[in-house]
Amino acid sequence: MLNVAYLLPALPLAGFLILALFGRRLGDKASGTIGTIAVGLSFLVAVGVFFDLISKSNREFTQNLFTWIPVGTLQVKVALLVDPLSVTMILFVTFISTLIHLYSMGYMHGERDYAKFFVYLNLFVASMLLLVLANNLLLTFVGWEGVGVCSYWLVSFYFEKDSAASAGKKAFIYNRVGDVGILLAMFLIFQTTGTLNYLSIFADKGAFSSLTALLVVLALLLGASGKSAQIPLFNWLPDAMEGPTPVSALIHAATMVTAGVYLLCRMNPILNLSSGAQVTIAVIGAATAFVAATVATSQSDIKKVLAFSTVSQIGYMVLAVGSGAYIAAIFLMVCHAFYKALLFLGAGSVIHGLDGEQEIDRMGALRKFMPWTYATFLIAWLSIAGVPPFASFWSKGDVLDNVYRRYPALWVLGLVTALLTAYYMSRLFYLTFTGKARFSEPGPNGEPALPTPHESPWSMRLPLVLLAIGSILVSLIDLPWMHNHDLVSFLSPVFNGDLYEPHESASLQYILATIDAVVAVIGIVVAWFIWRTRAIQPKLTPAFLKNVWYWDNFYDTIIGRPLTKLSTFSYDVIDTKVIDGAVNGAGALATRSASRLRRIQTGQVRQYALILTAGIVALLIFLLTRAF
């Protein structure tokens, strides 16, 4: 199966081409089916590749397809690197994406651009698979840009809405800022090693000076901050909720936002050359996790709560990377893929059942009307809140255990963030599924009462059930008693001894695990006492947090408005008066000169003879003066 690894991105790419060419003719049902089957077949190939890889003693396989750029010493091939890290990524990317495609068939039913939606989804998945399978940075960058442009199309899918069009542009621009970092990193790496091939770069890592390594890692961090929504480029992701809910699930759970963390993990040999860069990564991750968690406590849009939750969870992964705990970062990424996909698809089911309503202030008591959505969302809530024995208890605990010994101050910040996570997710759950049925009442601004909620169709419920089962079982891949068959033993060869080992005693591990569990329970209990009877608590949802720490206002003040003034000045003065003035002035000068010279063209022979005679006389005078 390793020899057909190229089918992994090729199958969804084929689905994209078929739907792009014939989607409208095929009709909605056929388009959704083809798109879903294309990604589902890719998942089956991923399973086959996984079993083939673990049967090999050397779990590193490169499949060269053809030479792409043969320019001097720059030899870039279209080649795939199949190793434990890329296989781990493709397994959960294809599985989660298949379920999201299946869910979309029901959720997007009746939409005008149904076939186009699946065109974008298939290309999105193909780009993500190319990103994680590429054996060199330049090919990774192709997939990187692919998920970027697909996110732009999908976030602004409802482009008739100004908010959706603006959100798409915001995502696109923020990611282009991050792309500058990736390009700078590639330039520095090629200048240092003469190659962009991952394995060749790692083999020649001794060529990096401490300064070059620092600059490369910081440039990679900038790129990862754009793609994975970390400070200072995190605030595009919540606005991306303007796209259809399956898009939110795909971006947050299986593609795009995990790409930055993946790239940092892939480049681990270079990260370990600079301790200063590692500290920076850890601080950025911890700060992002905390800031996003505080913002999530005050959001009323169900999708925005989950969006800031994603930013916070990715912050944990980046914190793990900065701590040298790469496998902990991947473990959390895999677990997060399941319960975050379940949360978003569950939110989509709620929105579908309430005819588009997204404000949790207008929900409540939905457990009576949507039992399947309620039961599966309950599992996702307990998973992300960190309640044992659910997924996040193990994965997030693994991150915090590694951080505890290396960066104690960041461990405290991570623990506070875990408390906030349990609190805001409990608030979301209580206001949505328990308490009073507020949807039957007029809204606070005079909105009409909502119709009685209804459960989603089976095409949407089946993915919820499968993801709920996965959210329970996924933690089994890295539990302490799974030695020799766990994620650590599988991924360790990729990191070649670069993992940070905290070497904690058994008693300390139990203490830290107990603290994690207690923190989760406290967050849940506090949220219960605060939100079980009231949907609105102004003192607990201040404008500062509702407006995301005024981050967008800050950027608007220091970047947006000054650039607007500079653009206005450039247009009014530099463009209009200087550039246009010079061009128009040259034209005016030529026009005036021609008008005056035209006067000598009278058509009178006597005048021409006089001018000729005067010229001859002037020439004779000149020659006579030169002779004497």
MOKA-V856925 format. One record per residue. N is the residue number from 1. RES is the residue in one small letter. PSI is psi in whole degrees, -180 to 180 (* if undefined). D_FIRST is the distance of its C-alpha to the first C-alpha in Angstrom with 1 decimal. Layout:
N:RES:PSI:D_FIRST
N:RES:PSI:D_FIRST
This chain:
1:m:-23:0.0
2:l:-32:3.8
3:n:-13:5.3
4:v:25:5.4
5:a:-26:6.7
6:y:-20:10.0
7:l:-21:9.8
8:l:-55:10.8
9:p:-24:14.2
10:a:-35:14.4
11:l:-53:14.6
12:p:-29:17.5
13:l:-38:18.9
14:a:-41:19.1
15:g:-41:20.8
16:f:-46:23.1
17:l:-43:24.1
18:i:-46:24.7
19:l:-34:26.8
20:a:-35:28.6
21:l:-38:29.7
22:f:6:30.3
23:g:-48:30.3
24:r:-35:34.1
25:r:-34:34.4
26:l:-28:31.7
27:g:168:33.6
28:d:-51:32.8
29:k:-45:31.1
30:a:-38:28.8
31:s:-47:28.0
32:g:-39:27.2
33:t:-45:25.1
34:i:-45:23.0
35:g:-42:22.6
36:t:-43:21.6
37:i:-39:19.1
38:a:-45:17.4
39:v:-36:17.0
40:g:-41:16.2
41:l:-36:13.2
42:s:-38:12.0
43:f:-42:12.6
44:l:-40:10.5
45:v:-41:7.4
46:a:-41:8.8
47:v:-45:9.2
48:g:-42:5.8
49:v:-40:5.1
50:f:-50:8.6
51:f:-34:8.5
52:d:-39:6.1
53:l:-44:8.5
54:i:-14:11.5
55:s:-9:11.1
56:k:149:11.8
57:s:-35:15.4
58:n:104:15.0
59:r:56:13.2
60:e:111:13.5
61:f:128:11.2
62:t:126:12.8
63:q:106:11.5
64:n:123:14.9
65:l:-54:15.4
66:f:163:19.2
67:t:128:22.4
68:w:-54:24.0
69:i:101:27.3
70:p:87:28.8
71:v:101:32.2
72:g:-126:33.8
73:t:-10:32.3
74:l:101:30.1
75:q:100:26.9
76:v:124:24.4
77:k:151:21.0
78:v:98:18.6
79:a:149:15.8
80:l:138:13.4
81:l:110:13.7
82:v:109:11.0
83:d:177:13.2
84:p:-36:14.7
85:l:-50:17.0
86:s:-35:14.8
87:v:-40:12.3
88:t:-43:15.6
89:m:-47:16.8
90:i:-29:14.1
91:l:-51:14.1
92:f:-29:17.9
93:v:-48:18.2
94:t:-38:16.1
95:f:-51:17.7
96:i:-41:21.2
97:s:-36:21.0
98:t:-45:20.1
99:l:-37:23.2
100:i:-38:25.3
101:h:-45:24.6
102:l:-44:25.6
103:y:-40:28.6
104:s:-28:29.6
105:m:-34:29.9
106:g:-41:32.9
107:y:-39:34.2
108:m:7:34.4
109:h:129:35.9
110:g:-6:38.9
111:e:148:38.2
112:r:-44:39.3
113:d:49:36.2
114:y:-52:33.6
115:a:-40:31.3
116:k:-36:31.7
117:f:-45:30.7
118:f:-26:27.2
119:v:-49:26.9
120:y:-43:27.5
121:l:-45:25.2
122:n:-42:22.2
123:l:-36:23.0
124:f:-50:23.6
125:v:-42:20.1
126:a:-41:18.5
127:s:-41:20.8
128:m:-40:20.1
129:l:-39:16.3
130:l:-39:17.2
131:l:-47:19.8
132:v:-19:17.7
133:l:-18:14.8
134:a:142:17.3
135:n:7:17.9
136:n:160:21.6
137:l:-36:24.4
138:l:-40:25.3
139:l:-36:22.0
140:t:-39:22.1
141:f:-31:25.6
142:v:-48:24.5
143:g:-37:22.5
144:w:-47:25.5
145:e:-31:27.9
146:g:-48:25.7
147:v:-28:26.0
148:g:-47:29.6
149:v:-34:30.6
150:c:-38:28.9
151:s:-37:30.7
152:y:-46:33.9
153:w:-41:33.4
154:l:-39:32.6
155:v:-38:35.2
156:s:30:37.8
157:f:-42:36.6
158:y:64:40.1
159:f:-13:41.6
160:e:-25:44.9
161:k:130:45.6
162:d:-38:46.8
163:s:-37:45.3
164:a:-42:41.8
165:a:-42:42.3
166:s:-39:43.6
167:a:-41:40.8
168:g:-44:38.2
169:k:-38:40.2
170:k:-45:40.6
171:a:-43:36.9
172:f:-46:36.3
173:i:-44:39.2
174:y:-41:38.3
175:n:-29:34.8
176:r:-34:36.2
177:v:-45:38.3
178:g:-34:35.3
179:d:-29:33.6
180:v:-40:36.6
181:g:-44:35.5
182:i:-43:31.9
183:l:-44:33.4
184:l:-41:36.0
185:a:-43:33.4
186:m:-41:31.4
187:f:-45:34.7
188:l:-41:35.8
189:i:-44:32.5
190:f:-38:32.5
191:q:-34:36.1
192:t:-43:35.6
193:t:-17:32.5
194:g:15:32.1
195:t:159:28.5
196:l:5:26.4
197:n:129:23.2
198:y:-53:22.6
199:l:-36:22.0
200:s:-37:24.9
201:i:-46:27.1
202:f:-35:26.6
203:a:-26:27.3
204:d:26:30.5
205:k:-19:31.6
206:g:-16:34.8
207:a:-14:36.0
208:f:126:36.5
209:s:167:40.1
210:s:-37:40.8
211:l:-44:42.1
212:t:-43:39.1
213:a:-43:36.7
214:l:-46:38.8
215:l:-40:38.9
216:v:-46:35.2
217:v:-41:34.5
218:l:-37:37.2
219:a:-42:35.9
220:l:-38:32.4
221:l:-39:34.2
222:l:-45:36.0
223:g:-43:32.9
224:a:-34:31.4
225:s:-36:34.7
226:g:-48:34.5
227:k:-38:31.0
228:s:14:31.2
229:a:62:34.9
230:q:160:36.7
231:i:132:40.3
232:p:15:41.7
233:l:33:39.3
234:f:-20:38.6
235:n:11:41.0
236:w:-28:39.0
237:l:-44:36.6
238:p:-36:39.2
239:d:-21:40.5
240:a:-6:37.0
241:m:-6:37.8
242:e:-20:39.5
243:g:169:36.3
244:p:149:35.2
245:t:-39:34.2
246:p:-31:30.5
247:v:-44:30.4
248:s:-44:31.9
249:a:-42:29.4
250:l:-45:26.4
251:i:-43:28.1
252:h:-30:29.3
253:a:-46:26.4
254:a:-22:23.0
255:t:-179:23.7
256:m:-76:26.3
257:v:-20:28.5
258:t:-12:25.7
259:a:-40:24.8
260:g:-43:27.8
261:v:-42:27.2
262:y:-46:23.6
263:l:-40:24.9
264:l:-41:27.6
265:c:-40:25.2
266:r:-37:23.0
267:m:24:26.3
268:n:-36:27.5
269:p:-31:28.6
270:i:-37:30.9
271:l:-38:32.2
272:n:-4:33.2
273:l:-11:35.5
274:s:104:37.9
275:s:-33:39.4
276:g:-40:41.5
277:a:-37:38.5
278:q:-42:36.9
279:v:-43:40.2
280:t:-45:40.3
281:i:-46:36.8
282:a:-43:37.9
283:v:-44:41.2
284:i:-45:39.6
285:g:-47:37.2
286:a:-43:40.0
287:a:-42:42.4
288:t:-44:40.1
289:a:-43:39.2
290:f:-49:42.9
291:v:-48:44.2
292:a:-37:41.6
293:a:-41:42.4
294:t:-39:46.1
295:v:-39:45.7
296:a:-26:43.6
297:t:-15:46.6
298:s:7:48.8
299:q:146:46.6
300:s:-16:47.5
301:d:124:44.6
302:i:-37:41.9
303:k:-33:39.1
304:k:-33:40.8
305:v:-46:41.1
306:l:-32:37.3
307:a:-48:36.9
308:f:-28:39.0
309:s:-41:37.2
310:t:-45:33.9
311:v:-43:35.7
312:s:-43:37.1
313:q:-39:33.8
314:i:-34:32.1
315:g:-41:35.2
316:y:-43:34.4
317:m:-43:30.9
318:v:-38:32.6
319:l:-42:35.2
320:a:-42:32.6
321:v:-46:31.1
322:g:-21:34.7
323:s:0:35.2
324:g:7:32.3
325:a:68:30.6
326:y:-41:27.3
327:i:-36:25.4
328:a:-38:28.2
329:a:-43:27.7
330:i:-39:24.0
331:f:-47:25.0
332:l:-38:27.7
333:m:-44:25.5
334:v:-47:23.1
335:c:-43:26.1
336:h:-36:27.9
337:a:-41:25.2
338:f:-55:25.8
339:y:-25:29.6
340:k:-37:30.3
341:a:-41:28.3
342:l:-41:30.3
343:l:-46:33.5
344:f:-42:33.1
345:l:-33:32.1
346:g:-41:35.0
347:a:-39:37.3
348:g:-38:36.2
349:s:-40:37.1
350:v:-47:40.5
351:i:-42:41.1
352:h:-42:40.3
353:g:-20:42.6
354:l:21:45.4
355:d:43:45.2
356:g:-4:44.0
357:e:134:46.0
358:q:-8:44.3
359:e:119:47.3
360:i:-19:47.1
361:d:-21:50.9
362:r:18:51.1
363:m:-134:48.8
364:g:143:49.4
365:a:23:49.3
366:l:-13:46.1
367:r:-27:45.0
368:k:-28:47.5
369:f:-24:46.1
370:m:69:42.3
371:p:-38:41.5
372:w:-45:37.7
373:t:-41:37.5
374:y:-48:39.9
375:a:-43:38.0
376:t:-37:34.6
377:f:-34:36.4
378:l:-43:38.2
379:i:-43:35.0
380:a:-40:33.8
381:w:-49:37.3
382:l:-32:37.4
383:s:-51:34.0
384:i:-26:34.9
385:a:-17:38.4
386:g:25:37.2
387:v:127:38.7
388:p:144:37.4
389:p:28:35.1
390:f:170:33.3
391:a:-50:30.5
392:s:-25:32.6
393:f:-41:34.9
394:w:-47:32.2
395:s:-47:30.4
396:k:-35:33.5
397:g:-37:35.3
398:d:-41:32.7
399:v:-50:33.5
400:l:-34:37.2
401:d:-42:37.3
402:n:-36:35.8
403:v:-32:38.2
404:y:-48:41.2
405:r:-30:41.6
406:r:-43:40.8
407:y:81:42.5
408:p:-39:45.0
409:a:-40:46.5
410:l:-28:43.1
411:w:-43:42.4
412:v:-45:45.6
413:l:-39:44.7
414:g:-36:41.2
415:l:-41:43.0
416:v:-40:45.4
417:t:-38:42.6
418:a:-39:41.0
419:l:-45:44.5
420:l:-37:44.6
421:t:-48:41.1
422:a:-37:42.2
423:y:-53:45.5
424:y:-30:44.3
425:m:-33:41.5
426:s:-41:44.1
427:r:-46:46.5
428:l:-45:43.9
429:f:-46:43.2
430:y:-47:46.9
431:l:-24:48.1
432:t:-45:45.5
433:f:-16:45.5
434:t:-176:48.7
435:g:-152:52.3
436:k:145:54.4
437:a:92:53.1
438:r:-13:54.0
439:f:-20:52.3
440:s:-1:55.3
441:e:157:57.7
442:p:149:58.4
443:g:167:56.6
444:p:-24:58.4
445:n:23:59.0
446:g:12:60.2
447:e:146:56.9
448:p:157:57.1
449:a:149:55.8
450:l:154:52.2
451:p:165:51.5
452:t:129:50.5
453:p:156:46.8
454:h:151:44.3
455:e:154:40.9
456:s:161:37.9
457:p:168:36.2
458:w:-29:33.3
459:s:-23:30.8
460:m:-33:31.8
461:r:-37:32.5
462:l:-47:29.2
463:p:-34:27.2
464:l:-43:30.1
465:v:-45:29.8
466:l:-39:26.1
467:l:-34:26.5
468:a:-43:29.6
469:i:-44:27.7
470:g:-37:25.0
471:s:-29:27.9
472:i:-41:29.2
473:l:-19:26.1
474:v:-30:24.3
475:s:-15:26.7
476:l:-19:25.6
477:i:-13:22.7
478:d:33:25.3
479:l:155:28.5
480:p:-31:30.6
481:w:12:30.2
482:m:31:26.4
483:h:143:26.4
484:n:-9:23.4
485:h:20:21.3
486:d:179:22.3
487:l:-34:21.3
488:v:-50:23.6
489:s:-30:22.0
490:f:-42:18.5
491:l:-20:19.8
492:s:-41:22.6
493:p:-27:20.9
494:v:-32:20.5
495:f:-6:24.2
496:n:49:25.4
497:g:8:28.5
498:d:-2:29.5
499:l:143:29.7
500:y:127:33.3
501:e:111:34.3
502:p:-22:37.4
503:h:53:38.2
504:e:149:40.1
505:s:161:41.9
506:a:-40:41.0
507:s:-40:44.3
508:l:-38:43.6
509:q:-41:40.1
510:y:-38:41.8
511:i:-46:44.5
512:l:-39:42.1
513:a:-39:40.1
514:t:-42:43.5
515:i:-44:44.5
516:d:-46:41.4
517:a:-42:42.0
518:v:-42:45.7
519:v:-43:45.1
520:a:-45:42.9
521:v:-41:45.5
522:i:-47:48.3
523:g:-42:46.6
524:i:-44:46.1
525:v:-44:49.7
526:v:-45:51.3
527:a:-37:49.6
528:w:-47:50.8
529:f:-31:54.4
530:i:-41:54.4
531:w:1:52.5
532:r:-22:53.1
533:t:-21:56.3
534:r:140:56.2
535:a:-16:53.7
536:i:123:55.5
537:q:85:56.4
538:p:-36:57.5
539:k:-25:58.2
540:l:-2:54.6
541:t:65:53.1
542:p:157:55.0
543:a:-32:54.7
544:f:-42:53.5
545:l:-37:50.3
546:k:-35:50.1
547:n:23:50.2
548:v:50:47.4
549:w:21:49.9
550:y:34:51.1
551:w:-45:48.2
552:d:-37:48.2
553:n:-39:51.9
554:f:-48:51.8
555:y:-38:49.4
556:d:-37:51.6
557:t:-45:54.6
558:i:-19:53.4
559:i:-56:51.0
560:g:-56:51.4
561:r:-45:55.1
562:p:-41:55.9
563:l:-34:53.3
564:t:-43:54.9
565:k:-41:58.3
566:l:-40:57.1
567:s:-41:55.6
568:t:-44:58.9
569:f:-42:60.9
570:s:-38:58.7
571:y:-49:59.3
572:d:-37:63.0
573:v:-63:64.0
574:i:-49:61.6
575:d:-51:60.2
576:t:-48:63.3
577:k:-41:66.1
578:v:-61:64.7
579:i:-56:62.1
580:d:-35:63.5
581:g:-42:67.0
582:a:-44:66.4
583:v:-49:65.0
584:n:-34:67.6
585:g:-41:70.3
586:a:-41:69.4
587:g:-42:69.7
588:a:-39:73.0
589:l:-44:74.4
590:a:-39:73.6
591:t:-46:75.2
592:r:-42:78.4
593:s:-43:78.7
594:a:-37:78.4
595:s:-40:80.9
596:r:-40:83.5
597:l:-27:82.9
598:r:-23:83.3
599:r:-24:86.9
600:i:-12:87.9
601:q:79:86.8
602:t:-23:90.1
603:g:4:90.6
604:q:123:94.2
605:v:-39:95.0
606:r:-41:97.8
607:q:-41:95.4
608:y:-39:92.9
609:a:-39:95.8
610:l:-45:97.0
611:i:-41:93.6
612:l:-43:93.3
613:t:-43:96.7
614:a:-38:96.0
615:g:-42:92.8
616:i:-42:94.8
617:v:-44:97.5
618:a:-39:95.0
619:l:-40:93.4
620:l:-44:96.8
621:i:-43:97.7
622:f:-45:94.5
623:l:-40:95.1
624:l:-41:98.8
625:t:-32:97.9
626:r:-31:95.5
627:a:-33:98.2
628:f:*:100.7
